[in-house]
Amino acid sequence: MALSMKGFTISFPSHTGSEHIINQTVSFAPKKIMGGNAQVMLNGYEVRFTNSDRELFHLKVDLDRVSVASDSVEVRGRLLLRDKSGNIDDAFQGSITGVVIAETN
């Protein structure tokens, strides 16, 4: 058994009205993940308001492991950017880069 690493990027197109959530599958094929042993780590992120320059009040960037299959890991990325108006009414976009580390055969 060995540790394997796979980098990934989740791209978030312009969005407004709520936290933006995207799931993505990271494949280790043809290697198999042993015993469901896999972890997700944040590598970096980039986020911006789409249409205008706004004062930043709340920024959320998050990665979670959703599930582990025999040769892949499903990752959930969450992105939120809002100003202090109390609403998520300004369009935002960005990306999250991460790494999945898994015990493989």
Secondary structure, 3 states (H helix, E strand, C coil): CEEEEEEEEEEEEEECCCCEEEEEEEECCCCCEEEEEEEEEEEEEEEEECCCCCCCCEEEEEEEEEEECCCEEEEEEEEEEECCCCCCCCCEEEEEEEEEEEEEC
